[in-house]
Amino acid sequence: MVSCPGQIIRDRVGGASVSTIIDVQNVSKSFGGVTANRNISLSVKKGAITGLIGPNGSGKTTLFNSIVGYHPIDAGKIQFEGREISKLPVQEIARLGLLRTFQQTRIYAQMHGLDNMLISLPHRKMRFSDAFGRNGAAEYERAEALLEFVGLYEKRFLRAGSLSFGQQKLLEFAMALMNEPTGLLLDEPTAGINPTLINGLIDRLQRANAEFGITLFVIEHNMRVIMNMADQIYCLAHGELLAQGSPDDIQKDQRVIDAYLGAH
């Protein structure tokens, strides 16, 4: 029997703080002559679940990539917990506690689930060699507890590539949790998942937010999911911020209906 992950991952939020954890100020990003993001400003509250929606090609993934350092921005500022991060590399931003997952999973398909968990540790450690051979009982215990948390404990010694796509997404989520992030960006977490697994994934996301205090910023095309999960939602269109507000406000906003919701 493994320990409860809530006993292993410390709550980094503590209390009911409403301070901003991610602050995007007037960010623009172009690729060649194509503008992907134009003068976008938004803020993500600490301890909240915030949604990001919009049509395909509206600039959502580009914004996520900018926030976590995958490419430099052309203009503006990005702050994480009050620190300017827009010029930092991905690894340094990850060590600060800000991670992301991808629409297509990035796991080690030939390795079993437990090793995937352990190899994810260098995001927060300084040496890749720490991933193997130097992990103590605490790291193994946390890895097993988190695999149990996402429902994969019984599959921990199976090759990750043999898992279903939905299970691979759960594994990638657990790998991110292994690093004890303060903030986690999720790019379409329910995309491609069997409908029977979606509710279980949503439950794990909400529990990670509530029990571990992890702030979630979520791109999601499934409107039922994001409207029921998010506290605040931003909508992008044509690379610009179109609207923001509560799920109820967004569903009633005619601009959002015309640009996006009318097709869903």
Kinemage of the C-alpha trace (Angstrom):
@kinemage 1
@onewidth
@group {chain A} dominant
@subgroup {mainchain}
@vectorlist {calphas} color= white
{ca met a 1} P 0.000 0.000 0.000
{ca val a 2} L 1.496 3.342 -1.048
{ca ser a 3} L 1.122 6.575 0.855
{ca cys a 4} L -1.490 9.186 0.032
{ca pro a 5} L 0.011 11.620 -2.512
{ca gly a 6} L -1.443 14.483 -0.524
{ca gln a 7} L 1.019 13.569 2.223
{ca ile a 8} L 3.925 13.568 -0.221
{ca ile a 9} L 3.309 16.647 -2.367
{ca arg a 10} L 3.345 19.700 -0.199
{ca asp a 11} L 0.699 22.355 -0.743
{ca arg a 12} L 2.543 25.292 -2.234
{ca val a 13} L -0.472 27.600 -2.243
{ca gly a 14} L -1.656 27.555 1.348
{ca gly a 15} L -4.726 29.537 2.320
{ca ala a 16} L -7.158 31.206 -0.040
{ca ser a 17} L -4.785 33.599 -1.786
{ca val a 18} L -6.146 35.336 -4.868
{ca ser a 19} L -2.796 36.761 -5.975
{ca thr a 20} L -1.713 36.495 -9.604
{ca ile a 21} L 0.701 33.654 -10.368
{ca ile a 22} L 1.002 34.082 -14.171
{ca asp a 23} L 0.880 37.603 -15.565
{ca val a 24} L 1.010 38.140 -19.338
{ca gln a 25} L 1.380 41.777 -20.351
{ca asn a 26} L 0.992 42.998 -23.945
{ca val a 27} L 2.641 39.917 -25.438
{ca ser a 28} L 3.112 39.666 -29.204
{ca lys a 29} L 4.695 36.867 -31.223
{ca ser a 30} L 5.114 36.475 -34.982
{ca phe a 31} L 6.572 33.751 -37.164
{ca gly a 32} L 7.895 35.277 -40.346
{ca gly a 33} L 5.116 37.527 -41.567
{ca val a 34} L 2.381 35.732 -39.628
{ca thr a 35} L 1.255 37.198 -36.307
{ca ala a 36} L 0.337 34.408 -33.887
{ca asn a 37} L -0.260 36.584 -30.803
{ca arg a 38} L -0.953 40.300 -30.850
{ca asn a 39} L -0.811 42.444 -27.705
{ca ile a 40} L -2.278 39.803 -25.376
{ca ser a 41} L -2.702 40.582 -21.686
{ca leu a 42} L -4.159 38.141 -19.167
{ca ser a 43} L -3.607 36.941 -15.627
{ca val a 44} L -3.995 33.589 -13.923
{ca lys a 45} L -4.933 33.626 -10.257
{ca lys a 46} L -2.953 31.505 -7.846
{ca gly a 47} L -4.803 28.339 -6.868
{ca ala a 48} L -7.414 28.705 -9.614
{ca ile a 49} L -8.326 26.719 -12.712
{ca thr a 50} L -8.277 29.070 -15.690
{ca gly a 51} L -9.404 28.155 -19.194
{ca leu a 52} L -8.144 29.265 -22.598
{ca ile a 53} L -10.436 28.676 -25.573
{ca gly a 54} L -10.656 29.753 -29.188
{ca pro a 55} L -10.790 28.445 -32.750
{ca asn a 56} L -7.935 26.434 -34.224
{ca gly a 57} L -5.160 28.804 -35.223
{ca ser a 58} L -6.185 31.482 -32.731
{ca gly a 59} L -2.793 31.463 -30.993
{ca lys a 60} L -3.497 29.421 -27.869
{ca thr a 61} L -0.604 26.967 -28.141
{ca thr a 62} L 1.765 29.746 -29.220
{ca leu a 63} L 0.882 31.633 -26.044
{ca phe a 64} L 1.493 28.533 -23.913
{ca asn a 65} L 4.851 27.994 -25.611
{ca ser a 66} L 5.792 31.615 -24.945
{ca ile a 67} L 4.865 31.359 -21.268
{ca val a 68} L 7.058 28.308 -20.637
{ca gly a 69} L 9.990 29.549 -22.709
{ca tyr a 70} L 9.827 27.419 -25.855
{ca his a 71} L 10.423 30.506 -27.976
{ca pro a 72} L 11.172 34.185 -27.294
{ca ile a 73} L 8.401 36.758 -27.498
{ca asp a 74} L 8.655 39.794 -29.769
{ca ala a 75} L 7.171 42.257 -27.296
{ca gly a 76} L 5.641 42.389 -23.834
{ca lys a 77} L 6.373 40.767 -20.476
{ca ile a 78} L 5.583 37.453 -18.818
{ca gln a 79} L 5.847 37.076 -15.057
{ca phe a 80} L 5.573 33.968 -12.902
{ca glu a 81} L 5.099 34.556 -9.188
{ca gly a 82} L 6.260 38.130 -9.693
{ca arg a 83} L 9.442 37.210 -11.571
{ca glu a 84} L 10.056 38.150 -15.206
{ca ile a 85} L 10.549 34.880 -17.114
{ca ser a 86} L 10.181 35.782 -20.793
{ca lys a 87} L 13.934 35.600 -21.391
{ca leu a 88} L 14.548 32.421 -19.381
{ca pro a 89} L 15.096 28.989 -20.988
{ca val a 90} L 12.562 26.196 -20.613
{ca gln a 91} L 14.618 24.307 -18.033
{ca glu a 92} L 14.984 27.302 -15.751
{ca ile a 93} L 11.272 28.099 -15.919
{ca ala a 94} L 10.516 24.450 -15.105
{ca arg a 95} L 12.807 24.606 -12.082
{ca leu a 96} L 10.848 27.632 -10.878
{ca gly a 97} L 7.774 25.378 -10.781
{ca leu a 98} L 5.985 26.117 -14.076
{ca leu a 99} L 5.453 23.122 -16.378
{ca arg a 100} L 3.240 22.177 -19.299
{ca thr a 101} L 1.797 19.080 -20.930
{ca phe a 102} L 1.120 18.639 -24.637
{ca gln a 103} L -1.782 17.707 -26.878
{ca gln a 104} L 0.322 14.791 -28.101
{ca thr a 105} L 1.882 13.024 -25.144
{ca arg a 106} L 5.629 13.154 -24.555
{ca ile a 107} L 6.434 9.972 -22.700
{ca tyr a 108} L 9.174 7.360 -23.039
{ca ala a 109} L 7.248 4.635 -24.841
{ca gln a 110} L 9.837 1.872 -24.425
{ca met a 111} L 10.181 2.400 -20.674
{ca his a 112} L 7.707 1.280 -18.040
{ca gly a 113} L 5.542 3.734 -16.165
{ca leu a 114} L 7.607 3.890 -12.991
{ca asp a 115} L 10.796 4.736 -14.896
{ca asn a 116} L 8.912 7.448 -16.785
{ca met a 117} L 8.068 8.985 -13.432
{ca leu a 118} L 11.656 8.886 -12.203
{ca ile a 119} L 13.186 10.234 -15.401
{ca ser a 120} L 10.906 13.273 -15.189
{ca leu a 121} L 12.715 14.477 -12.064
{ca pro a 122} L 15.474 16.483 -13.832
{ca his a 123} L 12.911 19.224 -14.467
{ca arg a 124} L 13.457 20.158 -10.843
{ca lys a 125} L 16.947 18.729 -10.310
{ca met a 126} L 20.201 20.055 -11.683
{ca arg a 127} L 21.700 16.846 -13.101
{ca phe a 128} L 20.157 14.358 -15.506
{ca ser a 129} L 22.053 11.601 -13.703
{ca asp a 130} L 19.747 12.113 -10.737
{ca ala a 131} L 16.975 10.436 -12.734
{ca phe a 132} L 18.491 6.978 -12.321
{ca gly a 133} L 20.638 5.369 -9.695
{ca arg a 134} L 20.374 8.157 -7.151
{ca asn a 135} L 16.696 8.091 -6.365
{ca gly a 136} L 15.967 7.172 -2.798
{ca ala a 137} L 12.951 5.656 -1.132
{ca ala a 138} L 11.149 9.006 -1.036
{ca glu a 139} L 11.280 9.398 -4.828
{ca tyr a 140} L 10.018 5.868 -5.438
{ca glu a 141} L 7.283 6.326 -2.865
{ca arg a 142} L 6.135 9.580 -4.446
{ca ala a 143} L 6.208 8.034 -7.928
{ca glu a 144} L 4.083 5.081 -6.839
{ca ala a 145} L 1.683 7.300 -4.898
{ca leu a 146} L 1.125 9.521 -7.917
{ca leu a 147} L 0.632 6.555 -10.221
{ca glu a 148} L -2.009 5.343 -7.799
{ca phe a 149} L -3.515 8.855 -7.778
{ca val a 150} L -4.032 8.766 -11.560
{ca gly a 151} L -5.183 5.137 -11.557
{ca leu a 152} L -2.054 3.585 -13.077
{ca tyr a 153} L -0.436 1.926 -10.060
{ca glu a 154} L -1.301 -1.584 -11.263
{ca lys a 155} L 0.249 -0.747 -14.651
{ca arg a 156} L 3.451 0.788 -13.293
{ca phe a 157} L 5.676 -1.978 -14.705
{ca leu a 158} L 4.032 -2.046 -18.131
{ca arg a 159} L 5.761 -0.456 -21.106
{ca ala a 160} L 4.326 3.063 -21.421
{ca gly a 161} L 3.789 2.640 -25.153
{ca ser a 162} L 1.383 -0.234 -24.473
{ca leu a 163} L -0.989 2.026 -22.537
{ca ser a 164} L -4.048 3.526 -24.191
{ca phe a 165} L -3.774 7.153 -25.322
{ca gly a 166} L -5.903 8.251 -22.382
{ca gln a 167} L -3.700 6.325 -19.960
{ca gln a 168} L -0.612 7.882 -21.547
{ca lys a 169} L -2.099 11.317 -20.884
{ca leu a 170} L -2.673 10.329 -17.263
{ca leu a 171} L 0.947 9.157 -17.080
{ca glu a 172} L 2.205 12.455 -18.509
{ca phe a 173} L 0.068 14.303 -15.960
{ca ala a 174} L 1.543 12.194 -13.151
{ca met a 175} L 5.050 12.894 -14.492
{ca ala a 176} L 4.349 16.608 -14.247
{ca leu a 177} L 3.044 16.203 -10.686
{ca met a 178} L 6.238 14.325 -9.814
{ca asn a 179} L 8.061 17.648 -10.130
{ca glu a 180} L 5.791 19.365 -7.576
{ca pro a 181} L 4.822 22.241 -9.888
{ca thr a 182} L 3.279 25.440 -8.619
{ca gly a 183} L 1.637 26.042 -11.980
{ca leu a 184} L 0.747 23.581 -14.733
{ca leu a 185} L -0.306 24.409 -18.295
{ca leu a 186} L -2.352 21.679 -19.978
{ca asp a 187} L -2.856 21.697 -23.762
{ca glu a 188} L -6.152 19.953 -24.570
{ca pro a 189} L -5.940 17.289 -21.847
{ca thr a 190} L -9.111 15.498 -23.003
{ca ala a 191} L -8.344 15.494 -26.757
{ca gly a 192} L -8.338 12.008 -28.235
{ca ile a 193} L -9.403 10.348 -24.992
{ca asn a 194} L -12.145 7.741 -24.836
{ca pro a 195} L -15.243 9.438 -23.370
{ca thr a 196} L -15.303 6.881 -20.566
{ca leu a 197} L -11.924 8.178 -19.323
{ca ile a 198} L -12.693 11.900 -19.558
{ca asn a 199} L -14.589 12.151 -16.277
{ca gly a 200} L -11.774 10.357 -14.465
{ca leu a 201} L -9.200 12.741 -15.908
{ca ile a 202} L -11.284 15.771 -14.958
{ca asp a 203} L -11.568 14.419 -11.419
{ca arg a 204} L -7.772 14.051 -11.162
{ca leu a 205} L -7.223 17.583 -12.466
{ca gln a 206} L -9.672 19.049 -9.982
{ca arg a 207} L -8.206 17.024 -7.125
{ca ala a 208} L -4.663 18.106 -8.015
{ca asn a 209} L -5.863 21.688 -7.895
{ca ala a 210} L -7.795 21.309 -4.638
{ca glu a 211} L -5.549 18.895 -2.717
{ca phe a 212} L -2.083 19.875 -3.948
{ca gly a 213} L -2.757 23.570 -4.532
{ca ile a 214} L -1.527 23.456 -8.134
{ca thr a 215} L -2.698 26.306 -10.349
{ca leu a 216} L -4.027 24.985 -13.674
{ca phe a 217} L -4.156 26.908 -16.964
{ca val a 218} L -6.013 24.753 -19.491
{ca ile a 219} L -6.512 24.879 -23.262
{ca glu a 220} L -9.611 22.834 -23.996
{ca his a 221} L -11.954 22.394 -26.977
{ca asn a 222} L -14.477 20.308 -25.044
{ca met a 223} L -16.834 23.043 -23.887
{ca arg a 224} L -18.635 20.841 -21.371
{ca val a 225} L -15.330 20.134 -19.687
{ca ile a 226} L -13.938 23.656 -19.526
{ca met a 227} L -17.216 25.350 -18.614
{ca asn a 228} L -17.654 23.002 -15.650
{ca met a 229} L -14.027 23.061 -14.532
{ca ala a 230} L -12.703 26.614 -14.936
{ca asp a 231} L -13.180 29.574 -12.615
{ca gln a 232} L -12.206 32.086 -15.312
{ca ile a 233} L -11.984 31.718 -19.087
{ca tyr a 234} L -10.125 33.687 -21.758
{ca cys a 235} L -11.075 33.437 -25.432
{ca leu a 236} L -8.629 34.141 -28.263
{ca ala a 237} L -9.501 34.773 -31.917
{ca his a 238} L -7.135 35.649 -34.762
{ca gly a 239} L -4.253 35.929 -32.311
{ca glu a 240} L -5.953 38.507 -30.111
{ca leu a 241} L -7.807 38.404 -26.810
{ca leu a 242} L -11.502 38.451 -27.701
{ca ala a 243} L -13.184 38.079 -24.314
{ca gln a 244} L -12.699 37.080 -20.699
{ca gly a 245} L -14.979 36.277 -17.805
{ca ser a 246} L -16.704 33.543 -15.855
{ca pro a 247} L -17.962 30.483 -17.741
{ca asp a 248} L -21.469 31.931 -17.589
{ca asp a 249} L -20.274 35.270 -18.980
{ca ile a 250} L -18.357 33.583 -21.793
{ca gln a 251} L -21.303 31.420 -22.839
{ca lys a 252} L -23.483 34.529 -23.138
{ca asp a 253} L -20.927 36.721 -24.923
{ca gln a 254} L -22.139 37.229 -28.487
{ca arg a 255} L -18.604 37.813 -29.762
{ca val a 256} L -17.543 34.408 -28.448
{ca ile a 257} L -20.677 32.754 -29.812
{ca asp a 258} L -20.049 34.203 -33.262
{ca ala a 259} L -16.327 33.414 -33.324
{ca tyr a 260} L -16.274 30.045 -31.602
{ca leu a 261} L -19.147 28.660 -29.570
{ca gly a 262} L -21.568 28.657 -32.472
{ca ala a 263} L -19.545 25.827 -33.985
{ca his a 264} L -19.690 23.706 -30.797
